[in-house]
Amino acid sequence: MAFLRVYFVRHGETEANSQRIIQGHLDIELNELGHKQAGVVAERLRHVPLDMAFSSDLSRAIKTAEPTVSDHQGVTLELHKDLRGQFMGNLEGKVFTPGITIPVDETIENGEAFMERVNRWWSEYLLKHLASLPPKLEGAPHEILVVSHGAVIAILVQKLTGQHMLTCTEGVVRLVSPSPNTSISVVEVETDDRAVVKEYGDAFHLGVDAVDGGGMRN
């Protein structure tokens, strides 16, 4: 039985997403569609008994999280800089061309450092913090919302899979490309060293009209 169920939500669409502009740590607001997506995902999660909510400290993640948090009395949104996507240095603000290899640039956050930052938040903050909380009645899991960036969600799943902590339930496919804006990935943690991906990049709640074209970066 899971003691923790985490709902990872990628932030809503920004104009940079729609124009394939590399965002990195640029603090870019949601566009009109992004706000619509935030409302739709809030409706999808309305009946989930959330205990806590976390978000990247960038506005596109915060504004995505706020409609969901406002539906859950007593839940406050906790902001974490470690939940930002990869810092892209000199490439931030430039157009990303699919199929073109991103050049080596010393201003970009090292991939291994990015992976370790995200993993550190998961293992040294979230799991340890939740382990200190009293168990819920009848062994129900703590239900957690985490609103972040596509690369963060993907890299965390990759890291935990490589550590043999994370497995995917039958039928779940981990996407190579970024999952759609406000898609949901659900991870159930059973023990400190065992977790299962129940959903990955699920955007069924959005319908065809509300899903972006996979605009990148972060």
C-alpha positions in Angstrom: 0.0 0.0 0.0 1.3 3.5 -0.9 2.1 5.9 1.9 2.5 8.8 -0.6 0.7 9.6 -3.8 2.2 12.5 -5.8 0.4 14.3 -8.6 3.1 15.9 -10.8 1.6 18.6 -13.1 3.5 20.3 -15.8 2.7 24.1 -15.9 0.3 25.5 -18.4 1.2 27.0 -21.7 3.1 30.2 -22.2 3.7 32.2 -25.4 7.3 31.0 -25.2 6.0 27.4 -25.3 3.8 28.1 -28.3 6.7 29.8 -30.2 9.3 27.1 -29.1 11.4 29.7 -27.2 13.8 28.3 -24.6 12.6 29.5 -21.2 14.9 27.9 -18.6 14.7 30.1 -15.6 13.0 33.0 -17.4 9.9 34.0 -15.4 7.3 33.9 -18.2 3.6 34.2 -17.5 0.9 31.8 -18.7 -0.9 32.8 -21.9 -4.7 32.7 -22.3 -4.6 28.9 -23.1 -2.3 28.3 -20.2 -4.8 29.9 -17.7 -7.6 27.8 -19.3 -5.5 24.6 -18.9 -4.9 25.5 -15.2 -8.6 25.7 -14.6 -9.2 22.4 -16.4 -6.6 20.5 -14.4 -8.0 22.0 -11.2 -11.3 20.5 -12.1 -9.7 17.2 -12.7 -8.1 17.2 -9.3 -11.0 18.8 -7.4 -12.0 15.6 -5.7 -8.4 14.4 -4.8 -8.0 14.9 -1.0 -4.8 16.9 -1.2 -2.8 17.3 2.0 0.1 19.5 0.6 1.0 21.4 -2.5 4.4 22.3 -3.9 5.5 24.4 -6.9 8.4 25.8 -8.7 8.9 29.4 -7.7 8.4 30.6 -11.3 5.1 32.3 -12.1 4.0 29.9 -14.8 4.1 27.0 -12.3 2.5 29.1 -9.5 -0.4 30.3 -11.6 -1.0 26.7 -12.7 -1.1 25.5 -9.1 -3.2 28.2 -7.6 -6.7 27.2 -9.0 -6.1 23.6 -7.7 -4.9 24.8 -4.3 -7.8 27.2 -4.0 -10.2 24.3 -4.2 -8.7 22.5 -1.2 -9.4 24.2 2.1 -6.4 24.3 4.5 -3.8 23.5 1.8 -1.2 26.2 1.2 1.3 26.3 -1.7 4.9 25.9 -0.8 7.4 27.3 -3.4 10.8 25.6 -4.1 13.5 26.9 -6.3 14.8 23.4 -6.7 11.7 22.6 -8.7 12.7 24.9 -11.5 13.7 23.4 -14.9 17.2 23.3 -16.2 19.0 26.7 -16.3 19.8 27.2 -20.0 22.1 30.2 -19.7 22.8 32.1 -22.9 20.2 30.0 -24.8 17.3 31.4 -22.8 15.0 33.5 -24.9 16.2 31.9 -28.1 14.1 29.8 -30.5 14.5 26.0 -30.1 14.7 24.2 -33.4 13.5 20.5 -33.2 16.1 18.1 -34.4 19.0 20.5 -33.8 21.5 19.5 -31.1 21.8 22.1 -28.3 25.3 23.4 -28.5 27.8 22.9 -25.6 27.7 26.1 -23.6 29.3 26.6 -20.2 26.5 28.9 -19.1 24.0 26.0 -19.2 23.4 24.1 -16.0 25.2 20.8 -16.2 22.8 17.9 -16.9 24.1 15.8 -14.0 23.9 18.8 -11.7 20.3 19.4 -12.8 19.5 15.7 -12.2 21.0 15.7 -8.8 19.2 18.9 -7.8 15.8 17.4 -8.6 16.7 14.1 -7.0 17.9 15.9 -3.9 14.5 17.7 -3.5 12.7 14.4 -3.9 14.8 12.3 -1.5 16.2 14.8 1.0 13.2 17.1 1.3 9.9 15.5 0.2 10.4 11.9 1.4 12.1 12.9 4.7 9.5 15.5 5.3 6.6 13.2 4.7 8.2 10.4 6.8 8.1 12.7 9.8 4.3 13.3 9.5 1.9 11.1 11.4 0.2 8.4 9.4 -3.3 9.1 8.0 -6.4 7.2 9.2 -6.8 3.7 7.9 -3.4 3.8 6.2 -4.5 6.2 3.5 -1.6 7.8 1.6 -0.6 11.4 1.8 -1.8 13.1 -1.4 0.6 15.7 -2.7 0.5 18.1 -5.6 3.7 19.1 -7.3 3.5 21.7 -10.1 6.8 22.0 -12.0 8.3 21.8 -15.5 8.3 19.1 -18.1 12.1 18.5 -17.8 11.9 18.2 -14.0 9.2 15.5 -14.2 11.0 13.6 -16.9 14.4 13.8 -15.2 13.1 12.7 -11.9 11.4 9.6 -13.4 14.6 8.8 -15.3 16.8 9.2 -12.1 14.5 7.1 -9.9 14.2 4.4 -12.6 18.0 4.3 -12.9 18.2 3.8 -9.1 15.7 0.9 -9.5 13.4 2.7 -7.1 10.8 3.4 -9.7 8.8 1.0 -11.9 5.9 1.7 -14.3 2.6 -0.1 -13.9 1.5 -2.1 -16.9 0.5 0.0 -19.8 2.2 3.2 -18.7 4.7 4.6 -21.2 7.3 7.2 -20.3 7.5 9.8 -23.0 10.8 10.8 -24.5 9.5 14.2 -25.6 8.0 16.7 -23.1 4.5 15.8 -21.9 1.7 18.3 -22.7 1.2 21.4 -20.6 -0.8 20.6 -17.5 -0.6 16.9 -18.1 -0.5 14.7 -15.0 1.9 12.1 -13.9 1.1 10.1 -10.8 3.7 8.3 -8.7 2.8 6.2 -5.7 5.5 5.7 -3.1 5.2 2.4 -1.2 8.5 2.5 0.8 11.6 4.6 0.9 13.1 2.6 -2.0 10.1 1.5 -4.0 7.6 3.6 -6.0 5.4 3.0 -9.0 4.4 5.3 -11.9 0.6 5.0 -12.2 0.2 7.6 -14.9 2.7 9.6 -17.1 1.9 12.6 -19.1 -1.8 12.0 -19.0 -3.7 14.9 -20.7 -7.1 13.2 -21.2 -8.7 16.0 -19.1 -7.6 18.6 -21.6 -9.2 17.3 -24.8 -7.8 18.0 -28.2 -8.4 21.7 -28.2 -6.5 22.4 -25.0 -3.4 20.5 -25.6 -0.3 22.3 -26.9 2.0 21.2 -29.6 4.7 20.1 -27.3 6.4 23.5 -27.2 9.7 23.4 -25.3 11.8 24.4 -23.1 10.6 24.1 -19.5 
